[in-house]
Amino acid sequence: MKTPIIETDRLILRPICENDVEAIFLCWMQDEDVSRYMCWKASSDIEEAKEFVLFELGNIEADNWYRWMIEDKSTAELIGTCMIFYNDEEENWDISYNLGKRYWGHGYITEAMKAVMQYAKSVIGVRECIAVHAIENPASGNVMKKLGFVYEKDVPYDCNGGEIHTTGKYYRLKIG
């Protein structure tokens, strides 16, 4: 399997598996607060979580797509997801992440993404990466800054499945 298991002090980052459907659905996929500033829209249909898992399983061996499920080490609960992927449209590496709402504000994403960025640098050979967040979601910008990303410009940004059109903050990280 291309996406490895990565451990941090509090977290286990692991590849997605078929058994994750219900946990994904309950933790974040059906939560409108979580999806508000993401490219996807919350859904009350667990079939969409199944489709998400099948899509991710189809990409698990890809050289340009690395998604991890984030588990709390102490409880083995699935609390979110994070990834680094090559954006063919923009011809650069990009990151994405989200957590179940009850896990917000504890530094989990910063911890997970520091490990992902280290992996991206040392194993994948990523030398530069971009990230964008909705201007209404400054907490995501704080994560990007903690990871060393530097703000460059404002860009158009669609979120909540394309229902919200807003401004995005565009950041770049030069690695190594």
C-alpha positions, 0 to 999 in steps of 0.5 A: 500500500502506497500510503503508509501508517504515520504515528505522532504523539497523539495520532495515528494516520492510516490509509482508508479502509472499507470499514470506515464508512459509518465513522466518516459519515457520523464524524464529519460527512453529515455535518454542515458545520464541517462542510461549510468551507470544504469543496464537498457538501454535507449529506444525510445519505450514508451512500455518499460516504460509501462512494467517498470510500470507494473513490479513495480506495481507487486512488490508494496506489496513486503516486499523486494522491495520499489520504490519511484517516486520522485516529486518536491514539488513546481512543482509536476513534476516527476524528478526521482526514488529511491529504496531500495530492498533486493538483493537475489543473494547477500543476502543484502539490496541494493539501486538504484536511478536515476534522469532526467538529468535536475535535476542533481547537485541539491542535490535531490538524497541525500535528497531523499535517506536520507529519504529512509534510515531513513525509511529503518532503522526505519520501515523495520529494515534494519541494513546494506546496500550496493551500487555500482556505475560505476567508471566513475560516481563519482557523485553517489559515492559522494551521497553514501558518503553523506549518510554515505556509506563507500567504500570497494572494486572495483568490476566488473560492467555492465551497459547500459543494459550490453553493458558497462563492467567497474569497480564498486565502492562497498560501505557498510552502517552499520545502527544503 
